């Protein structure tokens, strides 16, 4: 997947003119690339979702400085999936603030407990470096699922795949819909 460059993003003024149209487009894309369990949702990132995040940040923070823009692009480019890994944003979906504060300490290590499962073959997702601590501090975690050539061959043949959370307290499974699985297969190798 090609990296995002400065010429791919809009200025705050340009994006403001098309923001409603872009948001409708990205909602449609994310709907097809998001799966959920009772407690978590997972978004399989692609170039469109990452580019949208950059444009939204530029708009919200009114970024016009080229150095700041380049930093944003570099930061978000790290979320782009590549031919040997998928990039997944994991969201903790506990909307009640009191319950969330109570559950956050129990969720420690959840970002290291996610697996991409194909039959009896599983791949442990790797959390973004520097975000994992002894206590979970964010309801958003960035994960990568690395595929060896062997993993990619298994993926290409699989009919059913899942994201499974194997945590001491939270054990949940989300099936990857057929249409999304087909897209993911085309994105690996």
N, C-alpha and C positions, 0 to 999 in steps of 0.2 A: 504494500500500500504506500503510495507516495506521500511524503511529508508535506505538511502545510507550510506555505511560504507567505511572506508579507503581501504579495499580490493577490492571494486567495481570500484575504479578509477585507471587510468593509470598514470604512471610517465610522465613527459614531453617527454622524449626520447621514451617511449613505444607508446604514443599517436601519436607522429610525424610519426611513421612507418605506422599507419593505418588511419591517419586523413582524407585522401581523401575518403576512403571507409566509414568511420563513418559519414562524412558530407553528402554523398549521401544518406545514410540510414536515417539520421535525417531530411533531406529535405523532403523525402518521408513521414515520420511520421508527420512532421509539416504541410505539405500540407493538410493532412486529418483532422488535429485538429485545423486548423485556419479558422476563418470566418471574413468577412470584411463588412464595410459600406463605405460610401464616405470618411469619415474622420478618422475612427478607424479600427484597426484590433485586433482580440482577439485570443489568443492561449490558448487552454485548455491544461494545462501542464499535463504530466504524468512522470513516472519514467525515461523513455528514454530521454525525452526532458530536464529534470533537470540534469540527469547524464551527458548528453552532455555538458550542460552549465558549469558544474564543470570541466570536462576534458578540455574544451576550455580555461577556466580561468587558469587552471594549466599550459597549454601549453603557452599561451600568456604571463603570468607573471612568467614562469619558476619556479613554486612553488615546492620546494623540502623539505622545513622545515615542520616537522610533526605538529607543533603547528599551523602554518599558514594553512596547509592542513585541519586539524581538524576544524578550524574556517570556512573555505570555505564550507566544507561539512555540518556543522551545519547551516550555513546561508542559503544554498540552500535547505537543507532538509525542511526548513519552507515553501518552494514553492510546496512541494509534496502534491497532493490532498490526502485526507483520506476518510474513508467510509462515513463521514457525510458532507463533503464539496468538492467542485470542486475548483481548483486553476486556475486562468485565468490571463495571462499577457495581459494588454491592451496597445496597441501602438497607438500613435497619428501619423497619416500618412499624415502630411503636409510636402512635400519635399522642397518647396520653402522657403528658409531661411527668407526672408523679410516677407512673409505671416505668417510664423510660429511665428516670433517675434511679429507681430501685433496681432495674434490670442491667444497667450499664456495667456495674462491677461483675455481674455474673457472665457477661458476654466477653470477658477478657479471653483473647486467643481465638475468637470466632473467625478472624480474618485468615488464620492459618488452618482452618478446619473445613475448607470448601474443596470439593472434589468434582471433577468432570468425569462422569461414569458412563462407560459403554460396555454393557454386559458385565463380565467379571473383570474388566480392565478399567482402572481409574488413574486419573492424573490429579495430583494435589496442586491446587492453585497457589501461586506465590504472591503474597501481599507486597505492595509498594514499599521499597526500602525507606526506613526512617519514620514510618507511620505506626509500626507495631511497637507497643510498649506493654509493660506489665498490666496497665489498666487501659481499657478501651476508651479513647477520648473523642471519637468521632462516629457519627451514625452513617458515614460514607467511607467505604474502603475501596481502594483500587487494587484489582487482582489481575495477574497474568496466568494464562494456562498455556504452558509450553508443550509443544508436540515434537517428539522425535519423528523420524521417518516411519518407524514402526507404528507409533501412535497415529500418525496421519493415515496410514494404510488401514488401520482398524476403524478409524473414523469414517473413511470413505465407504466401508462395507457395512457400517452399523445402521440399523433401522431405528433404534431408540437410544437416546442419550439423555442424561439427567445432570443437574447440578445438585449435589448432595452436601448438606452441612452435617458433619460428624463431630459435634461438640458435646462435652459432658452433660450439658443441660439442654442445648438446642440441637435436635436431630430432625432435620426437615429435608424434603426432596421436592424438586421442581422438574417436571418433564419438559424437555426442549421440543416445541412444536415442530412438526415435519417441515414446514416451509422455512423456519429459521434454521433448522438443522441442515437443510440443503444449502442455504446461504453460507453457513459456517464451514461446511465441507469445501465450498469453492474458495474460501478465504485462506485455507491452510494448504501450503505447498502448492 
